[in-house]
Amino acid sequence: MALPALLITACAFVLAGYRYGLRFEIRRRPVPGLPTLPPQRTSGPHREYVELSAAERAAFAGLMRQLSDG
């Protein structure tokens, strides 16, 4: 009668130790995380510049007048 009780107690201790060790192992693992922000550039974006003809400038000025008048 003492042998089954001893085996049950030993198994309980082994399983408890295994569970504790596994929990400790999981907690110690390094978590590969994603960076919260991507690396930032030190300069702004490349500027694009297009030379407008006189007719295009006049059309743009007319459009701005229409938009500002409401």
Stockholm file with secondary structure:
# STOCKHOLM 1.0

chainA/1-70         MALPALLITACAFVLAGYRYGLRFEIRRRPVPGLPTLPPQRTSGPHREYVELSAAERAAFAGLMRQLSDG
#=GR chainA/1-70 SS CHHHHHHHHHHHHHHHHHHHHHHHHHHHSCCCCCCSSCCCCSSCCCCCCCCCCHHHHHHHHHHHHHHHHC
#=GC SS_cons        CHHHHHHHHHHHHHHHHHHHHHHHHHHHSCCCCCCSSCCCCSSCCCCCCCCCCHHHHHHHHHHHHHHHHC
//
